[in-house]
Amino acid sequence: MGGEEVTERYVSMAEFGRIRGVTRMSVSRWAKEGRIPKNSSGQIPVIAASAALDEEREAYEDDIPTDPSTYDEARTRKMLADAARSELELAKAKGEVVDAAEAQDDKDREVTIARTLLMQIGAKVSSQVAGMTDAREIRLLIEAETRTIFADLMKALEVDG
C-alpha cells in the first residue's frame, strides 16, 4: 500500500466548490489569486488544490494566538486591527490604494467598450470602400474611421472612469 501512486483528478470549478463546500465564484477567485492551481482548460486538480488550501489554513491558524494572556492584550490587538483597517479605508478613499476586484472589473468594462467600438469599423466603412480601387484611399478612409473610433473610445472611458 505504501508504494501506490495516487492519480490526480481534475474537476470543474463548480465541482471543486461542491467538494470544498464553497461557491464556484470562490474557487474562481482562488485560482485567479494563484492560491490554487488550475490547468490550461480551467480545471482544478483536486489533491493539489486541497493541499494548497489546507496549508494556507494551517499557516493562518498557526498565527492565531490560542491563549490570550489577558483581556487587555486581546483588546489592544483588536484596537490595532481596527486602526489598520481604518488606515486602509482612508488610503482607499484618498485613491492611494484600489480594490483589486474593482480594478479588474473596470478593466473588463473598458475592454468591452473598446471591442464594441472597434467592431463597428467594418460596418461603417464597408459601403464606402465597396466601389473604391485605390489602396491608398481605402487605407486613409479606414485610418480616419479608426481615429474617430479611438476618439469615441476616449470619451466613453472618461465618462465611465
N, C-alpha and C positions, 0 to 999 in steps of 0.2 A: 504494500500500500504506500510506503514512503517514497517509492520511485515513480509513482504515477504522475503524469504531466496533465495539468488542468488546461483545457482549451478555453480560450477567451470567447465569450459570447457577446455579439453586438446586437443592440436593440435600438429602437427609435427613442427619441427624446421623451415622447409621451409614455412609452413603456417603462423607461428608466424612472420617470416620475412616479409611476404607479408602484414600482419596486421600492422606491425610497419614501413614498407617501407624501410627495410634493407635486406641484403643478408642472406641466411641460414648460411653462414660461420660466420657472425657476431653473430647470435643467438647462434651458437655452441660455439663460443669463450666466450660469456657472461655466458653460462651455465658452461663451464669449469672453468671460473674465479670465479664462485659462485655468480655472480651478479644477476642471475635469477634462480628460481628453475626449476627442471625437475623431472619427476617421473622415476621409475626404467626402464621403456621401452624407455626413452629418449624423452617423450612428454612434452610439455610445458603447464603449467596452465596459461591460457590467463590473467585472472584477477590478480592473484598473481604476475606474471612476469611483467605485465604492471605497476602495482603499485610499484614494486621494482625499475623499470627503471625511473618512474616518480619521485619517492622520491630522487633517485640519482641525476637526473637532477635538481630538485629543490634545493637540497643541494649545488650543484655546482654553480647554478645561484645565490644563496644567498651569495656566497663567491666573486662574481664578483662585484667590485665597479661600481655603476651605474653613478656616477658623479665624475670623477677625478677632483680634485681641480684645478690642473694646468697642463700645458703641461710638465713641468719639473718633476712632480711626476709620470706622466704616462711614461715618457721617462726613469726615474730611475727604475720603475717596469720592463719595457721591458729589460733594461740592466741587471738587476738582474736575470731575467728569462733566458736571453741568456747566462749569466755566469753559471748558474746552469746547463743548457743544455750542455754547453761545458765541464763542470766538469764531467758530467755523461758520455759523449762521450769519454773523456780521461780515465776515470776509466774503461770503456768497452774496450778501446784499450789496456790498461795495463793488462787486464784479471782479474780485481778486481770485476767486475760485469758481468753478462751474460744476454742476452735477453732470457726471459722465453720461448718464442715460439721456438727460435733456439735450446735451450737446450732440449725441448721436441722432436723436430724433430730429433736431434742427438740420443736421447734415442730410439725413434721409429725405426730409421735406425739400431741401434745396436741390438735391439731385433729381427728385421727381419733377420739380418745376422746370429745371434745365432740360430734362429729357422731353417733357411735354412741348416746350417751346421749340427745341431743336428738331423734333419730329415734324413740325409744321413746315419746314423749309421746302420739302418736296412738293407738298400740296400748293404752296404759294407760288413757286416758280415753274412748275411743270407746264402749265398752259402757255407761259411766256416763252419758254425755250423750245416748245414743240416745233415751231417753224424756223428757228434760228439755225444757221450753219457755221457761223464764225465762232470758233472755240474761245477766242478772247472775249467776245461779247457775252457768251454764256457764262464764262468764269467771272466776269465783272458783275453780272446780274446775281449770280449765286453769292459772291462775296458781299455785295450790297445787302442782300437779304439776310445773310449771316450777321452782318454788323447790326442790322435792325433787331434781329432776334437777341443778340447779346445786350443791346441797349434795353430791350424789354425785360430781359433776364435780370439785369442790374436793378431796374426799377422794382421788379417783383421781389427781389431779395431785400431791398431796402425797406419795402412796405412790410414784409414778413418779419425781418430782423428788428 
